[in-house]
Amino acid sequence: MANLLTMFFVMEMIVVSGFNFGASGLSKNYYFLSCPIAELVVKNTINRALQDDPTLAAGLVRVHFHDCSMIQC
């Protein structure tokens, strides 16, 4: 379980480090030129984590809500 949380934290930091917080919003295929497989890696990692522990879905929805709805991502 600790390895899963560590892997999730590392992936989250990689994704967050690429955000431009002054931008007007997120865009689809943001990493297409700099790292074409970034979205696929994150998607596969999240899918594997959810297969191992389906209860993580609620936490991911909560994080998305607070990051995007409350902070206006």
Secondary structure, DSSP 4 states (H G I P E B T S, - for coil): -HHHHHHHHHHHHHHHHT--TTSSS--TTTTTTT-TTHHHHHHHHHHHHHHH-TTHHHHHHHHHIIIIIITT-
